[in-house]
Each structure stands twice: as structure tokens, then as C-alpha cells.
Amino acid sequence: MAGEIHVEEGPFGPEVRPEGAAVEQTVLYLHGDPRLAGTPQDALPTARALARHTGYAVVCARYRLRFPEALEDIYAAWEHCHRQGPAAVAGKRLGGALAAGLLLRLRDEGAAPPSCAVLSSPVLDFTLDASSLLLNAAADRTVDAEALTVRAAAYAGPTPRTHPLLSPLHGNLHGLPPIQLHAAGTEMLLDDTLSLATRAAHSGVEVDMRIYEDSSAQGLRQLEATAAFLRTWCSTGLVTPHRG
């Protein structure tokens, strides 16, 4: 476990690094909140904890809150991270959608993939027709269903809701790197996580899914599992550093 953590503003957002230690891996971290909004600064507590538990650098990327501009921003941030050497990607809520979309885009372009990806309570289907949106509406106090519908429409704009880079659940999942998924059993978007895990596993992707009793339990236990997953897959040397 790393000791002191240093935060500085980088070209794509805050960069969190262990002090005085060589960094072998970078994690591109994509923020998100229940309102499909937020800022990179919101992710700093998680980024600091990840850097401390793994010894990796964590880049908290800025992105515009509309598609496809958000994915373009993330793609540029990914290239910045990957130029420094092997890198992984992680995202929460809308950031999880962008992380998954990035995986599909890199795969389609034949580019070197992240060493692994971690998706936390991701929004993976902007059609918003999952059964859990209704079944868990009373139990999930973190999401307002009406506000979610409005924000999803504003983010997607004229893009068809089933476009795979917007809604990765509608994409071809073959050839993706290992994915870890986290969700609370009470959350309205639970079905997005369950469906992606099933489809990815059927497509031959290494999947580690963690479902927690509720959001409180998720908050208590997710960090350690995420750090362990990153250390496992980031140490395999599967990613070839890009120099350019």
C-alpha cells in the first residue's frame, strides 16, 4: 500500500499519484453520480484511495455532459494515459457507460485495450426499459426516476438510444478485456449490470460481478475488491505500452 498521495492538475483533469514511487500503471477514472452529472473533483476521494491501495496513478478525466462529445473527451484522456504505459479504465454511473463505450471503440479500431475495466453502478442502456427501474424504484433512494429520464434524454440528444457506444449493452461484447462490475441489489439500474455480466461472459469475456445488499454495503466493500482486481489484471502484462 502506497503512503503519501500527490494531486496535481493535468491536461485532462486531476492526476493522483503516490509520492516518491515509480508508477507502473495508470487508471483512467471516469466520475458519475445519480443525476448523470458531477465533476472530476467528485472522484478525488475514490482516486486517492485507489492510488493508495494499488500504487498506481489515477487520472480523473473531465468530459462534456453530452454524447458523443463525452466519449471523444474520454478517448483523448485515454490516449494521454496510454502514452505513459499500461493503463486500465474505471467508471461510475455515467462514467461506467463511457468506460464500456471506450472498450467497444478501442476494440472496433483494433487498438490496444486497457488491461482491465471496472464499472460501478453503470448506466449501460439509455432506452431505460429495464425491469429493475420499476421493481427497485421504492428501494433505491439515490436515483429519481423522473430526473433520470430527463437527464438521459439531454445526454443522448439525437443519438439513437440503442447506439452501442452510447448504450454498450446493445453492442457486440466479444474481444473485451476483463471486466469487474459492482452494483447494489436495491438499485434501479441493477439490470444493466446483470445483463452486461451475462452477455459478456457468454461472449468469452472474463467477468467478476459483485452485487451488494444495498448502496451502503457497496460503499464499504467495493474499494478493496476494485483494488485487488486492478492489481491482478494490471500485473499480467497484457497491455503493450503505446509510444508516440
C-alpha positions as CSV (number, residue, x, y, z in Angstrom):
1,M,0.0,0.0,0.0
2,A,1.4,3.4,-1.0
3,G,2.0,6.2,1.5
4,E,1.6,9.9,0.7
5,I,-0.5,10.8,-2.2
6,H,0.1,13.8,-4.5
7,V,-2.7,15.5,-6.6
8,E,-1.9,17.9,-9.5
9,E,-4.0,19.3,-12.3
10,G,-3.2,17.5,-15.6
11,P,-4.2,18.3,-19.2
12,F,-7.4,16.2,-18.9
13,G,-8.2,16.6,-15.2
14,P,-6.8,16.0,-11.7
15,E,-4.0,13.3,-11.6
16,V,-3.4,11.4,-8.4
17,R,0.0,9.8,-7.8
18,P,1.8,8.1,-5.0
19,E,4.7,10.3,-3.7
20,G,8.2,9.2,-4.4
21,A,7.4,5.9,-6.1
22,A,7.7,4.6,-9.6
23,V,4.2,4.2,-11.2
24,E,3.8,1.0,-13.2
25,Q,0.2,1.5,-14.3
26,T,-2.3,4.3,-14.8
27,V,-6.0,4.1,-14.1
28,L,-8.3,6.4,-16.1
29,Y,-11.2,7.1,-13.7
30,L,-14.5,8.4,-15.0
31,H,-16.7,10.1,-12.5
32,G,-20.5,9.9,-12.3
33,D,-23.4,10.4,-9.9
34,P,-27.1,9.5,-9.7
35,R,-28.0,12.7,-11.7
36,L,-25.7,11.7,-14.6
37,A,-23.6,14.7,-13.8
38,G,-20.7,15.5,-11.4
39,T,-17.2,16.7,-11.9
40,P,-13.7,15.1,-11.8
41,Q,-13.2,16.6,-8.3
42,D,-16.1,14.5,-7.0
43,A,-13.9,11.4,-7.8
44,L,-10.9,12.5,-5.9
45,P,-11.6,10.7,-2.7
46,T,-12.0,7.4,-4.6
47,A,-8.9,8.2,-6.8
48,R,-6.8,8.9,-3.7
49,A,-7.9,5.6,-2.1
50,L,-7.2,3.6,-5.3
51,A,-3.8,5.2,-5.7
52,R,-3.0,4.4,-2.0
53,H,-4.2,0.7,-2.3
54,T,-2.6,0.0,-5.6
55,G,0.4,2.3,-6.0
56,Y,-1.0,3.3,-9.4
57,A,-1.6,6.8,-10.9
58,V,-5.2,7.7,-11.3
59,V,-6.4,10.3,-13.8
60,C,-9.8,11.8,-13.1
61,A,-10.9,12.9,-16.6
62,R,-13.1,15.8,-17.5
63,Y,-15.8,15.2,-20.1
64,R,-18.7,17.1,-21.5
65,L,-22.2,16.0,-20.4
66,R,-23.5,15.1,-23.9
67,F,-22.9,12.3,-26.4
68,P,-20.8,11.8,-28.5
69,E,-18.7,14.7,-27.2
70,A,-18.2,12.9,-23.8
71,L,-16.8,9.8,-25.5
72,E,-14.4,12.0,-27.6
73,D,-13.2,13.6,-24.4
74,I,-12.6,10.3,-22.8
75,Y,-10.9,8.9,-25.8
76,A,-8.4,11.8,-25.7
77,A,-7.8,11.2,-22.0
78,W,-7.3,7.5,-22.6
79,E,-4.6,8.2,-25.3
80,H,-2.9,10.5,-22.7
81,C,-2.9,7.7,-20.1
82,H,-1.8,5.0,-22.6
83,R,1.1,7.0,-23.8
84,Q,2.5,6.7,-20.3
85,G,2.4,2.9,-20.4
86,P,-0.1,0.2,-19.5
87,A,-3.4,1.5,-18.3
88,A,-6.8,0.4,-17.0
89,V,-10.2,2.2,-17.0
90,A,-12.8,2.5,-14.3
91,G,-16.1,4.4,-14.2
92,K,-19.1,5.1,-12.1
93,R,-22.7,5.5,-13.3
94,L,-22.4,7.7,-16.5
95,G,-18.7,7.2,-16.2
96,G,-19.3,3.4,-16.4
97,A,-21.2,3.9,-19.7
98,L,-18.3,5.9,-21.0
99,A,-15.7,3.3,-19.9
100,A,-17.7,0.5,-21.6
101,G,-18.1,2.6,-24.7
102,L,-14.4,3.2,-24.8
103,L,-13.8,-0.5,-24.6
104,L,-16.0,-1.1,-27.7
105,R,-14.5,1.8,-29.6
106,L,-10.9,0.6,-29.0
107,R,-11.8,-2.9,-29.9
108,D,-13.5,-1.8,-33.1
109,E,-10.5,0.3,-34.1
110,G,-8.1,-2.6,-33.4
111,A,-6.3,-0.6,-30.8
112,A,-4.6,-2.0,-27.7
113,P,-7.2,-2.4,-25.0
114,P,-7.0,-1.4,-21.3
115,S,-5.5,-4.1,-19.1
116,C,-9.0,-4.3,-17.5
117,A,-12.1,-2.3,-16.7
118,V,-14.1,-1.7,-13.5
119,L,-17.7,-0.5,-13.8
120,S,-19.6,0.7,-10.8
121,S,-23.4,1.0,-10.9
122,P,-23.1,1.8,-14.6
123,V,-25.8,3.2,-16.9
124,L,-25.5,0.8,-19.9
125,D,-28.8,1.1,-21.7
126,F,-30.2,4.5,-22.4
127,T,-33.5,3.1,-23.6
128,L,-34.3,2.9,-19.8
129,D,-36.6,-0.1,-20.2
130,A,-35.0,-2.4,-17.6
131,S,-37.4,-4.1,-15.2
132,S,-35.4,-3.0,-12.2
133,L,-36.2,0.6,-12.9
134,L,-39.7,-0.2,-11.7
135,L,-39.0,-3.1,-9.3
136,N,-36.4,-1.2,-7.3
137,A,-37.9,2.3,-7.5
138,A,-39.1,2.3,-3.9
139,A,-35.8,0.8,-2.6
140,D,-33.4,3.0,-4.4
141,R,-33.3,6.4,-2.8
142,T,-30.2,7.5,-4.7
143,V,-32.0,7.9,-8.1
144,D,-35.0,10.0,-9.0
145,A,-36.7,8.2,-11.9
146,E,-38.2,11.3,-13.5
147,A,-34.9,13.2,-13.3
148,L,-33.1,10.2,-14.7
149,T,-35.3,10.2,-17.8
150,V,-34.8,13.9,-18.4
151,R,-31.0,13.7,-17.9
152,A,-30.7,10.7,-20.1
153,A,-32.5,12.4,-22.9
154,A,-30.4,15.5,-22.6
155,Y,-27.2,13.5,-22.6
156,A,-28.2,11.2,-25.5
157,G,-29.6,14.1,-27.7
158,P,-30.4,12.9,-31.2
159,T,-28.3,9.7,-31.0
160,P,-30.4,6.6,-31.3
161,R,-30.8,5.1,-27.8
162,T,-29.6,1.7,-28.9
163,H,-26.3,3.0,-30.4
164,P,-23.7,0.7,-28.9
165,L,-21.2,3.4,-28.0
166,L,-24.0,5.2,-26.1
167,S,-25.7,2.1,-24.7
168,P,-22.9,-0.6,-24.6
169,L,-25.5,-3.2,-23.6
170,H,-26.6,-3.1,-27.2
171,G,-23.1,-3.7,-28.6
172,N,-21.0,-6.7,-29.5
173,L,-19.1,-7.6,-26.4
174,H,-16.6,-10.1,-27.9
175,G,-12.9,-9.4,-27.5
176,L,-13.1,-7.1,-24.5
177,P,-10.6,-7.2,-21.6
178,P,-11.5,-8.4,-18.1
179,I,-14.4,-6.5,-16.6
180,Q,-15.4,-6.2,-12.9
181,L,-18.9,-5.0,-12.2
182,H,-20.3,-3.6,-9.0
183,A,-23.9,-2.8,-8.1
184,A,-26.3,-2.7,-5.2
185,G,-29.2,-5.3,-5.3
186,T,-31.6,-2.4,-4.5
187,E,-30.5,0.0,-7.3
188,M,-32.8,0.9,-10.1
189,L,-30.2,0.2,-12.8
190,L,-29.3,-3.2,-11.4
191,D,-30.5,-5.0,-14.6
192,D,-27.9,-3.1,-16.6
193,T,-25.1,-4.7,-14.6
194,L,-26.7,-8.1,-14.6
195,S,-27.3,-8.1,-18.3
196,L,-23.8,-6.9,-19.2
197,A,-22.3,-9.6,-17.0
198,T,-24.3,-12.3,-18.6
199,R,-23.7,-11.2,-22.2
200,A,-20.0,-10.5,-21.6
201,A,-19.5,-13.9,-20.1
202,H,-21.3,-15.6,-23.0
203,S,-19.0,-13.6,-25.3
204,G,-15.9,-15.1,-23.6
205,V,-15.0,-12.1,-21.5
206,E,-13.5,-12.6,-18.1
207,V,-16.2,-11.2,-15.7
208,D,-16.1,-10.5,-12.0
209,M,-19.5,-9.3,-10.7
210,R,-20.1,-8.1,-7.2
211,I,-23.7,-7.5,-6.1
212,Y,-24.2,-5.9,-2.6
213,E,-27.1,-5.8,-0.3
214,D,-27.5,-2.1,-0.7
215,S,-25.6,1.1,-1.6
216,S,-24.1,1.3,1.9
217,A,-22.6,-2.2,1.8
218,Q,-21.3,-1.4,-1.7
219,G,-19.6,1.7,-0.4
220,L,-17.9,-0.2,2.4
221,R,-16.7,-3.2,0.4
222,Q,-16.2,-2.1,-3.2
223,L,-12.8,-0.3,-2.9
224,E,-10.9,-3.3,-1.7
225,A,-12.4,-5.6,-4.4
226,T,-11.6,-3.0,-7.1
227,A,-8.0,-2.6,-5.9
228,A,-7.5,-6.3,-5.8
229,F,-9.0,-6.7,-9.4
230,L,-6.7,-4.0,-10.7
231,R,-3.6,-5.4,-9.1
232,T,-4.5,-8.9,-10.5
233,W,-5.0,-7.8,-14.1
234,C,-2.7,-4.9,-14.3
235,S,0.2,-7.1,-13.3
236,T,-0.3,-9.6,-16.2
237,G,1.5,-7.5,-18.8
238,L,-1.3,-8.0,-21.3
239,V,-1.2,-4.4,-22.5
240,T,1.6,-3.2,-24.8
241,P,2.6,0.4,-24.0
242,H,2.0,2.8,-26.8
243,R,4.7,5.3,-27.5
244,G,4.1,8.2,-29.7
